[in-house]
Amino acid sequence: MGTVADHLASLPAEQRETLQRVVDVAARTAPDAVEGTSYGVPALLVDGRPLLGVRAAVRHLSVFPFSSAVVDAVAADLDGFSTSKGTIRFEPGHPLPDELVERLVRLRRAELEGDAR
């Protein structure tokens, strides 16, 4: 799998536009993030470490904050979304709110900065 841009370019318009919005909000929240992959997922990286990944599937879109603790921290704001350990799934017609994406990025960033590697 290529970078975030490569993945988005391969998608139908509705999926591409919805995930592009997530990526744009995340990049605005973490302007030093760069595109790459982590665990085979197109992702934004900070210092080579995964910040937020995105992927499209046939029936849903996914955001990966690469942390079950981050998903747990925003659980109260995830009514109407499907989740599993480290993943939030949604549909183009019911996208993640920008404020939620910003919060995911800030929480994950704080987690990465607190980790001594």
PAPA-806669 format. One record per residue (C-alpha): residue in one letter; x, y, z. Coordinates in steps of 0.1 Angstrom, whole numbers, padded with zeros to 4 digits, always signed. Example, Ala and Ser with C-alpha at 12.3 -4.5 7.8 and 13.67 -1.06 7.14 Angstrom:
A+0123-0045+0078S+0137-0011+0071
! end
This chain:
M+0000+0000+0000G+0013+0034-0009T+0011+0067+0009V-0021+0084+0020A-0023+0104-0013D-0019+0072-0033H-0046+0054-0014L-0070+0083-0017A-0064+0087-0054S-0075+0051-0059L-0109+0056-0043P-0143+0066-0057A-0151+0103-0052E-0174+0100-0022Q-0149+0079-0002R-0120+0100-0014E-0136+0133-0004T-0146+0120+0030L-0112+0106+0039Q-0094+0136+0024R-0114+0158+0049V-0101+0136+0078V-0065+0138+0064D-0068+0176+0060V-0080+0181+0095A-0053+0158+0109A-0026+0176+0089R-0038+0210+0100T-0037+0198+0137A-0003+0182+0133P+0014+0203+0105D+0047+0185+0110A+0032+0151+0101V+0043+0134+0069E+0027+0108+0047G+0038+0072+0049T+0025+0038+0060S+0023+0020+0093Y+0013-0016+0098G+0003-0016+0061V-0021+0013+0066P-0017+0047+0048A-0009+0071+0076L+0004+0104+0088L+0036+0099+0107V+0054+0121+0133D+0091+0114+0138G+0085+0081+0119R+0058+0070+0143P+0021+0065+0133L-0002+0093+0142L-0034+0086+0123G-0041+0061+0095V-0070+0060+0070R-0084+0032+0048A-0114+0026+0027A-0132-0008+0026V-0162-0018+0005R-0188-0009+0031H-0170+0016+0054L-0141+0039+0059S-0117+0035+0088V-0096+0058+0109F-0067+0043+0129P-0053+0063+0158F-0030+0032+0164S-0041+0032+0200S-0069+0016+0218A-0064+0041+0247V-0071+0070+0223V-0102+0053+0210D-0113+0046+0246A-0107+0083+0255V-0132+0095+0229A-0157+0066+0233A-0184+0090+0247D-0183+0109+0213L-0186+0077+0192D-0223+0070+0193G-0234+0060+0158F-0199+0048+0148S-0186+0013+0149T-0154+0007+0168S-0129-0020+0176K-0096-0020+0193G-0077+0010+0178T-0102+0015+0149I-0132+0038+0142R-0154+0029+0113F-0178+0053+0095E-0196+0059+0062P-0193+0088+0038G-0229+0098+0047H-0220+0099+0084P-0184+0112+0086L-0164+0119+0117P-0168+0155+0129D-0138+0177+0124E-0136+0183+0162L-0134+0146+0168V-0105+0141+0143E-0087+0170+0160R-0091+0154+0194L-0079+0120+0181V-0048+0137+0167R-0041+0157+0198L-0046+0126+0221R-0024+0104+0199R+0003+0131+0197A+0003+0135+0234E+0006+0097+0237L+0036+0096+0213E+0053+0125+0230G+0049+0108+0264D+0065+0076+0250A+0102+0074+0254R+0103+0048+0225
! end
